[in-house]
Amino acid sequence: MINWHIIGVVIGREYKTRVKKKSFLLTTFLVPILFAALCIVPSLIMIFAEDKGKTVAVVDESGIVMPFMESNEAFTFKDYSSEEDLSILKANINDLELDAVLHVFPLDEASKSVSVEAFSLKPISMDLKEAISKRVDDAMEDYRINSYEIAGLKQMMEDVKYNTDVKTYVIDDSGEEKISSSEVMMIISMLFSMIIYLFITMFCGMVMQSVIEEKSSRVVEVLVSSVKATELMIGKIVGVACVALTQFLLWILLTGAIVGIAMPLIGADKLAAASAPEELVQMSGVDVDMEAITAAAADGESEGLAAIIETVKGINFTQIIVAFLLFFALGYLLYASLFAAIGSAVDNEADTQQLQLPVTIPLLLGFFVALYAFKAPDSALVWWCSMIPFTSPIVMLARIPLGVATWEIALSLVLLVLTFFGCAWASAKIYKVGILMFGKKSTFADLWKWLKQK
């Protein structure tokens, strides 16, 4: 019979011991600074790392490119096409206060193209290279269009271009249509799956480390003389969970406070302007017409922004938060019991690698499946991974923002609860024996033998 009073004492001891550690205090105050830096530093880098004030000499032997080499605040293009000797120009880059010399070769009439070379005393930046490439491309496209000698061809080609804007709607149970943004759902899906993966791996590792520390210091021999091994394991798992919850809440509060203080000091308008540059949008893999969005935002008629706002309003955050708490709690308990069993079977962390592998593989599998769940949330692979208890805490959280039937969530939770009880029972049997085994490197055969003991 389990004594819940003793378990409460173990939980209190585990909690007090951990929150007083220097490592707990260090990570509690250091991690929010890192989180805040992740929010602010990328935008600061984009603001201050822009290439500006560069001067480029252009020697255009084609006679086509130079009219398209428009200068701006970042790059100034000067026409040196009349220079008699290119080598003299390259030799006097410093004296002429140039950052680079651009040589455009004569036009190849057969291929209707030009070759381009850039010379500088140190490697040119990617920004400058892209600026040169864009201007040369524009020049050659204009030349090729004009070479066909068809009146109005350029305008015709502009008119032919077409970008489809698919407006997506979700029909709820009452038949009401609500506008939605797939991109918003994708971000929420990936965010929750990443959070639950990181938390399970981090805090379950704390449980295993705690067991190993007590076993290697022989403190456990004193503890099991007055506390049952099963009660010790349960108290340790719940105690670490309480520590994790405390740390998580402090992270949220401190990160919010740091960001809230830093934004006004740095300039919220500058950070907002740099928070979603075209490069990041392209890296995300989402096809977005940045010029169209900028123009629409300037007129106050951004339909994309309206879709995002309406999508956020229509999200059932109560369901998502409740599901997150349930799947996180059960996923943590499931894996924490397994990690506790592994910790009890070894004398040091170096010996955990072999036993840890079968436990960490399902976690990694669930994480990778969750990253792509937004592409096909109802596919067979994603559906089954959201039901299998060892991957469901991560994958189901990725599916819920995209719409999941209540019975599927309920079934996944039931399977997860049943699996937890089964694994907790097996882990408790292993823990009882392993916690008092010293000086022997345990194998899977040993764990199986301990599991069968009565």
Residue pairs with C-beta under 8 A, 6 or more apart in sequence:
2 228
2 230
2 231
2 234
3 228
3 231
6 227
6 228
6 231
6 235
7 231
7 234
7 235
7 238
8 235
9 235
10 227
10 231
10 232
10 234
10 235
10 236
10 239
11 235
11 238
11 239
11 242
12 239
13 235
13 239
14 210
14 235
14 236
14 238
14 239
14 240
14 242
14 243
15 239
15 242
15 243
18 24
18 206
18 210
18 239
18 240
18 243
19 243
19 246
24 243
24 247
27 247
28 247
28 250
28 251
28 254
29 254
31 251
32 250
32 251
32 254
32 255
32 257
32 258
33 258
35 251
35 255
36 255
36 258
36 259
36 262
39 255
39 259
40 259
40 262
40 263
40 266
40 271
43 270
43 271
43 274
43 275
44 266
44 271
44 274
46 274
46 277
47 270
47 271
47 274
50 74
50 127
51 74
51 75
51 125
51 127
51 128
52 73
52 74
53 74
53 76
54 74
54 75
54 76
54 99
54 100
54 125
54 128
55 75
55 76
55 78
55 97
55 98
55 99
56 69
56 75
56 76
56 77
56 78
56 98
56 99
56 100
56 101
56 102
56 118
56 128
56 132
57 78
57 80
57 89
57 96
57 98
57 100
57 101
57 102
58 65
58 66
58 69
58 77
58 78
58 79
58 80
58 81
58 102
58 104
59 80
59 81
59 83
59 86
59 89
59 101
59 102
59 103
59 104
60 66
60 69
60 79
60 81
60 104
61 81
61 103
61 104
61 105
61 106
62 104
62 105
62 106
62 107
62 114
63 81
63 107
64 107
64 114
64 139
64 140
64 143
65 104
65 114
65 116
65 135
65 136
65 139
65 140
66 77
66 79
66 81
66 104
67 139
68 135
68 136
68 138
68 139
68 142
69 77
69 79
69 102
69 135
70 77
70 135
71 77
74 127
74 131
75 128
75 131
77 102
77 135
80 89
80 101
83 89
86 101
86 103
89 96
89 101
90 101
90 119
93 99
93 100
93 101
93 119
93 120
93 121
94 121
99 120
99 124
99 128
100 118
100 119
100 120
100 124
100 128
101 118
101 119
101 120
102 116
102 117
102 118
102 119
102 132
103 116
103 117
103 118
103 119
104 114
104 115
104 116
104 136
105 114
105 115
105 116
105 117
106 114
107 113
107 114
107 143
108 114
108 115
112 140
112 143
112 144
112 147
113 140
114 136
114 140
116 132
116 136
118 124
118 129
118 132
142 154
145 153
145 154
145 157
146 153
146 154
150 156
163 289
163 292
165 303
167 179
167 303
167 307
168 179
168 180
168 181
168 182
168 307
169 177
169 178
169 179
169 180
170 177
170 178
170 180
170 314
170 403
171 177
171 178
172 178
178 310
178 314
179 306
179 307
179 310
179 311
180 307
180 310
180 311
180 314
181 304
181 307
181 308
181 310
181 311
182 374
183 286
183 308
184 308
184 311
184 312
185 311
185 374
185 401
185 402
186 286
186 374
188 315
188 320
188 401
189 370
189 373
189 374
189 377
189 397
189 398
189 399
189 401
189 402
190 370
190 371
190 374
190 398
192 320
192 324
192 397
192 398
192 400
192 401
193 367
193 370
193 371
193 373
193 394
193 395
193 397
193 398
194 367
194 370
196 324
196 327
196 328
196 331
196 393
196 394
196 397
197 363
197 366
197 367
197 370
197 394
199 244
199 248
199 328
199 332
200 328
200 331
200 332
200 335
200 363
200 393
200 394
201 360
201 363
202 244
203 240
203 241
203 244
203 332
203 336
204 332
204 335
204 336
204 338
204 339
205 339
206 240
206 243
206 244
207 236
207 237
207 240
207 336
207 339
207 340
207 343
208 339
208 340
208 342
208 343
208 352
209 343
209 349
210 236
210 240
210 343
211 220
211 233
211 236
211 340
211 343
211 344
211 435
212 343
212 346
212 347
212 348
212 349
212 352
214 220
214 223
215 343
215 344
215 347
215 435
215 438
216 347
216 348
220 232
220 435
220 436
221 436
223 232
224 232
224 435
224 436
227 235
229 428
229 431
229 432
229 435
230 428
230 431
230 432
232 431
232 435
233 337
233 340
233 344
233 427
233 428
233 431
236 340
237 333
237 336
237 337
237 340
240 336
241 329
241 332
241 333
241 336
244 332
263 271
278 290
281 288
281 290
288 304
293 302
293 304
296 302
296 303
296 304
296 305
297 305
315 401
319 400
320 400
320 401
323 396
323 397
323 400
323 409
324 397
326 413
327 392
327 393
327 396
327 397
327 412
327 413
327 416
328 393
330 393
330 413
330 416
330 417
330 420
331 392
331 393
331 394
331 416
333 420
333 424
334 389
334 390
334 393
334 416
334 419
334 420
334 423
334 424
335 359
335 363
337 420
337 423
337 424
337 427
337 428
338 359
338 423
338 427
339 356
339 359
340 427
340 431
341 426
341 427
341 430
341 431
341 434
341 447
342 352
342 355
342 356
342 359
343 352
344 430
344 431
344 434
344 435
345 355
345 430
345 434
345 437
345 442
345 446
345 447
346 352
346 355
346 441
346 442
347 438
347 439
347 441
351 441
351 442
354 443
355 442
355 444
355 447
362 388
362 390
362 391
363 390
363 391
363 394
365 385
365 391
366 385
366 390
366 391
366 392
366 393
366 394
366 395
367 394
369 381
369 382
369 385
369 391
369 394
369 395
369 398
370 394
370 395
370 397
370 398
371 398
372 382
373 382
373 386
373 395
373 398
373 399
373 402
374 398
374 402
376 382
377 398
377 399
377 402
377 403
377 404
382 395
382 399
385 391
385 392
385 395
386 392
386 395
386 396
386 398
386 399
386 404
386 408
386 412
387 408
387 411
387 412
387 415
388 415
389 415
389 416
389 418
389 419
389 420
390 419
392 412
392 415
392 416
393 416
396 404
396 409
396 412
400 409
426 451
429 450
429 451
429 453
430 447
430 450
430 451
432 450
433 450
433 453
434 442
434 447
434 450
440 446
